[in-house]
Amino acid sequence: MKYVDEFRDGALARGLGAAIARELQTGRRYAFMEFCGGHTHAISRYGVADLLPAGVRMVHGPGCPVCVLPIGRIDQAISLALDHGTTVCTYADTLRVPASGGRSMLRARAEGADIRMVYSATDALELACREPARQVVFFAIGFETTTPPTAVVIRHAARLGLKNFSVLCCHVLTPAAITAILASPAVSAPDAVPLDGFVGPAHVSTVIGSRPYAGFAAAFRKPVVIAGFEPLDVMQAILMLVRQVNDGRAEVENQFTRAVTASGNLKAQALVSEVLVARDSFEWRGLGELPASALRLADVYADLDAELRFGLSYRPVPDHPACECGAILRGIRAPRECSLFGTVCTPENPMGSCMVSSEGACAAHYTYGRFRDFPIVAA
């Protein structure tokens, strides 16, 4: 890739839209889920949906790492700061995710909690090194993309013998979530959109490669095309998906060949496998408890596990009863179908996690004005 503009050319985008239209079978409708929040952002920002023929629908999935964090995990982080007197460090968007009792990490900070925004896991480790009398906890979230940096700091902290640094690990796994969506009874519910295939995530796939998607593509007969984040990437991936559906194929294809390989980043995978292991089960917002869908620290690094060090227990907490974030993450609701969207719930005052991060479906629709093309459901 030499120039970003090469992948944002309007004439080429319109040409791809026309090519997709020519490929559609008469009378057939196609629905594809973009799993990654970065793709949701690109589709809204560049108006990709406007260039697609009426027979193609894009469905938002649970690919926003902030969005899938359940309330109970946010409550754990707040408890570490307020009840255990630790300094909790995490990424910016995590601070604004609604928790129980009308709180968020940002509001807990206003109550006196020492909660800090960091740009990387290394920032938290450096703070612990500078101030040995302070207990520093890194609240680690995200998919496979942000997992290797967490593994690096855990291993480094162990080698330094730090006693004032630990990690609250909430890293989650992409293939498990896609499998859960396809296996869920909600997929076949009367109001669900039947999915014909997936636009596979970009950054995640640079780490894990394209092979991990082959299992559920074959098991559920759903094609996957891994795509880059630029609008032409997404549109080319949609064209590839349409062709697979028309041919009756369910394969894993890689549109993002400039960054993704079949095997992925083997060094990063080896590091993660050394430091982290799969949890038996983990709750996802909107998806519920999913087996082997998240990571914890390996036993050899247990001294750096904040859940064990501070004796944390997990308590699930239901979402706001009027918030449709869970249904949006499962792909059975669109942001505009939530009665809170754009009225009570905005990026400045989010009621659900999908309105917090720029990768969230609600925030993307609101920020780029996609909701103005459709009526908002009255509260």
TATA-V461236 format. One record per residue. N is the residue number from 1. SS is DSSP state (H for helix, E for strand, - for the rest). Layout:
n ss
N SS
N SS
This chain:
n ss
1 -
2 -
3 -
4 H
5 H
6 H
7 H
8 -
9 -
10 H
11 H
12 H
13 H
14 H
15 H
16 H
17 H
18 H
19 H
20 H
21 H
22 H
23 H
24 -
25 -
26 -
27 -
28 -
29 -
30 E
31 E
32 E
33 E
34 E
35 E
36 E
37 H
38 H
39 H
40 H
41 H
42 H
43 H
44 H
45 H
46 -
47 -
48 H
49 H
50 H
51 H
52 -
53 -
54 -
55 -
56 E
57 E
58 E
59 E
60 E
61 E
62 E
63 E
64 -
65 -
66 -
67 -
68 -
69 -
70 -
71 H
72 H
73 H
74 H
75 H
76 H
77 H
78 H
79 H
80 H
81 H
82 H
83 -
84 -
85 -
86 -
87 E
88 E
89 E
90 E
91 -
92 H
93 H
94 H
95 H
96 H
97 -
98 -
99 -
100 H
101 H
102 H
103 -
104 -
105 H
106 H
107 H
108 H
109 H
110 H
111 -
112 -
113 -
114 -
115 E
116 E
117 E
118 -
119 -
120 -
121 H
122 H
123 H
124 H
125 H
126 H
127 H
128 H
129 H
130 H
131 -
132 -
133 -
134 -
135 -
136 E
137 E
138 E
139 E
140 E
141 E
142 E
143 -
144 H
145 H
146 H
147 H
148 H
149 H
150 H
151 H
152 H
153 H
154 H
155 H
156 H
157 H
158 H
159 H
160 H
161 -
162 -
163 -
164 -
165 E
166 E
167 E
168 E
169 E
170 E
171 E
172 E
173 -
174 H
175 H
176 H
177 H
178 H
179 H
180 H
181 H
182 H
183 H
184 -
185 H
186 H
187 H
188 H
189 -
190 -
191 -
192 -
193 -
194 -
195 -
196 -
197 E
198 E
199 E
200 E
201 -
202 -
203 H
204 H
205 H
206 H
207 H
208 H
209 -
210 -
211 H
212 H
213 H
214 H
215 H
216 H
217 H
218 H
219 H
220 H
221 -
222 -
223 E
224 E
225 E
226 E
227 -
228 -
229 -
230 -
231 H
232 H
233 H
234 H
235 H
236 H
237 H
238 H
239 H
240 H
241 H
242 H
243 H
244 H
245 H
246 H
247 H
248 -
249 -
250 -
251 -
252 E
253 E
254 E
255 -
256 -
257 -
258 -
259 -
260 -
261 -
262 -
263 -
264 -
265 -
266 H
267 H
268 H
269 H
270 H
271 H
272 H
273 H
274 H
275 H
276 E
277 E
278 E
279 -
280 -
281 E
282 E
283 E
284 E
285 -
286 -
287 -
288 E
289 E
290 E
291 E
292 -
293 -
294 E
295 E
296 E
297 E
298 -
299 H
300 H
301 H
302 H
303 H
304 H
305 E
306 H
307 H
308 H
309 H
310 -
311 -
312 -
313 -
314 -
315 -
316 -
317 -
318 -
319 -
320 -
321 -
322 -
323 -
324 -
325 H
326 H
327 H
328 H
329 H
330 H
331 -
332 -
333 -
334 -
335 H
336 H
337 H
338 -
339 -
340 -
341 E
342 -
343 -
344 -
345 E
346 E
347 -
348 -
349 E
350 -
351 -
352 -
353 H
354 H
355 H
356 -
357 -
358 -
359 -
360 -
361 H
362 H
363 H
364 H
365 H
366 H
367 H
368 -
369 -
370 H
371 H
372 H
373 H
374 -
375 -
376 -
377 -
378 -
379 -
